[in-house]
Amino acid sequence: MKMALLVIDIQTALIEAKPYAVDNCLSVWQKAIATCREKNIEVIYVRHNDDELLTGSHGWEIYGAIAPEVGEKIFDKHYNSAFKETHLQTYLDSQAIERLIIIGMATNYCIDTTVKVAFEFGYDLAVVKNGTTTFAEREITAEQLIQHYENTWNGRFAQVADLEEILKED
């Protein structure tokens, strides 16, 4: 089954705002991107655009430590879903990509929405364990949110596992 790694919303302003366990996430993200490149698994970036992440601004840019290489696709979005009005699905289908490995942020917004929309579209999904992050919400810690969403996705919408385990399935 042909796979791709979706790198969602890892943008300068969001990283500089210091989401939960960001240093650990950066390590997980860098490893996932490097491993997928080594294994010729396409790396696809998704970048959010809104009033706080204005197109062309410093904060809108994909974070330097995980920046795309020349030729890697970037899909810009205006919604929580990586699919809504982006042509991502058309591209994935044109490349016969059936399995998506997902990393990025924010767990409870763009990652969750993208997981569920991709599931509805029939993609086989995997989310890298500890490969998403977010910020605390009122009385819920970011760690609790991440744990909740990983538990919700695993076995229902996606496989949630370390990258090595995800790639063993191939």
N, C-alpha and C positions, 0 to 999 in steps of 0.2 A: 504494500500500500504506500503510495507516494505521500510524503509528509512535508510540512513547512513549519517553521517556527514563527509565531506571531509575537512581536515585541510591541506591547501596547503602552503608549503614553509615558514613556520614560523620558521626560522632558526637563530641561534645566530648571525652570521655576518650581516644578514639583519636587525635584531632588533637593534643591536649595531650601525648601520648606521643611526638610528633615522628617519624612514619614517614618513610621515604625521600622526599626531594624534595617535602615537604609544601607548601611555599610555591608551587612550580611547579604542583603538583596543584590547589591551591586556585584558582589563576588559570584553569587548564583547566576545572575544575568550574564556576566562576562563569560563564565564557564559554559553556559548553555549556548550562547552565540558562537563561541569558538568551537565547541564540539560539533554543533550543527554545520558550521562552515567546513570543518574537517571531513565530515561525513557526507558532504554535498547535499545537505538538507537546506532548502532555500530559507533564507532569513528575510522576513517581511516586516516592515515597520508600520505602525499606525500612530498618527500624531493628532492630538486634539487641538482644535481652534475654537476660542471663545473670547469673551471680553477680558478675561484674565490671562489668556494665552494667545495674544494677538499675533496673527500671521506675520512672520518676519522679525518679530521681537526676539531679544536674547532668551527670555524665558520660554518661548515657544519651541526653540531648537531642541532637537534630540540631544540628550545628555552626552557630552563628549566621550566619556569612558566606554560607552556602548554604541558609538556612532556607526551608521551604516557605511559599508564599503561602496565604492563606485559601482553602480549598476544594480544595487539592491533596491527593491521597490519600497516606496513610502506612500501610504494612503492617508490623506488628510480627512478628518471627520469633524462634524459639528454636534454629534450626539453621543450618548453613552455607548451605543452599538458601533462596532468597527465596520458593520455592514451597511448601515443606513446611509444611502446616497453617496457611497464611496466607490462602487464598482469592484470591491474586494471579491465578492462572490463570483462575479463574471471572470475575474482574473484567475481565481483558484480553480474554477471549473475548466477554464481554457488550458490550464496546466495539468489537469487531471489530479489535482491534489485532493486527497480524501481525508487525511488525518492532520489535525492541527495541534501543535504543542504551543501552549500559551504561557507567557510571562508578562509582568508589568504591573501597572497600577491604574486606577485604584481598585482594590479587591472588590469592594462593595458597590461600585458604580460601573465603570467601563469593563472591567474583567467579568463580573457577574453577568452583565447584559450581553456581552459578546459570547460568553460560554452558552448561554441559553438560546440566543438567536442562532448560533452555529449548530447547536444541537437540533433545533427545529429545521434547519436546512439540511440535516442529514450527515454532517461531518462527524467523523470519529475524533474524539477530543481527549487531550491530556493537558493537565495543568501541572507545572513543575511545583512540587511541594516546597514551601518557603520561597517561591518565585514570584509572589505578588506581595504588594504592601499597600497600606492606606494610612489614614489618620484616625485618631479617636473620634467618636461621635457621642456627644453629650455624656451619658453615663456608661458607655460601652468602650472598652479599650480597643485599640487597633489590633492587639494580639487576639482578643476575644472575637472580633469581627473576622479576622483571617481564619481562625480555627473554625468558626461557624460556617463560613462559606466553603472552606475546603471539605468539611464534613458533609455539607449539603450537596456539593458537586460530585463527590467521589461515589462511583457506582450508580449514580442516577443520571448525570449529564456527562461526566468525564472521568477519566482515570486521574487520580491525584497521587503522584509519586515522584521520587527523585528521578532526575533525567536519565540516569543509567538504567533504571527499571523501565522507564518509558521506552527507551531505545531497544531494550531487550525484546520487546513485543514485536519488533519489526521482523 
